[in-house]
Amino acid sequence: MYGWIWRHLPGNAWVRALISLVLVLAVVYALFQYVFPWAEPLLPFGDVTVDGSTGTEAGQ
């Protein structure tokens, strides 16, 4: 897949590298702006299983 993308980009190797970098940055931007905020409520990161005790009672 990456070879196919590389072959279809215009220009020499430096131009292709620059276009590839811009494409990667665009994908990362889209993930952080749209995909991750949409998926965050669906993920269990807010489900905490630790209670509020300090743990000093268990050591005695």
Residue pairs with C-beta under 8 A, 6 or more apart in sequence:
5 20
5 23
6 16
6 20
9 15
9 16
9 19
9 20
10 16
10 19
11 19
